[in-house]
Amino acid sequence: MQCDFVVSQYAPHPKKTTPVLSLRDQASMSWFIHHQHYDCSLFVWISQAWLKQPKKFSLPRYQVFVEFRDSNRCCRYHEFTFSRFEEALQFIHGPLAHHRLNNISPQMTQLYPVKKDN
């Protein structure tokens, strides 16, 4: 049996109107974007998490992960969290291409891509 998210006995289930991203949906939500400042491709994906609130419904959070290489050729990533799925998508297809990323090495990211295009 596969479970897309875990709900604790202490947090009520999500509201029925909240869209739930299945693991299959999450797996298909990955992109390569070209960063305008660093002039390299970044691997980006979305994942859904749940914020547990005592005596309230659990709230969905959408996490955007940006993966790249540092100067030692190690994989690094930054995480950005959004309360709405649409906000996460707008960030990926807009401001992310200009967002400052700490510890990135554009040269290593280009020479050793994090994940190859299929």
ABEGO torsion letter per residue (X at the ends): XBBABBBBAABBBBBAABBBBBAAAAAABBBBBBBAAAGBBBBBBBBBBBBBBBGBBBBBBBBBBBBBBBAAGBBBBBBBBBABAAAAAAAAABAAAABBBBGBBAAAAAABBABBBX
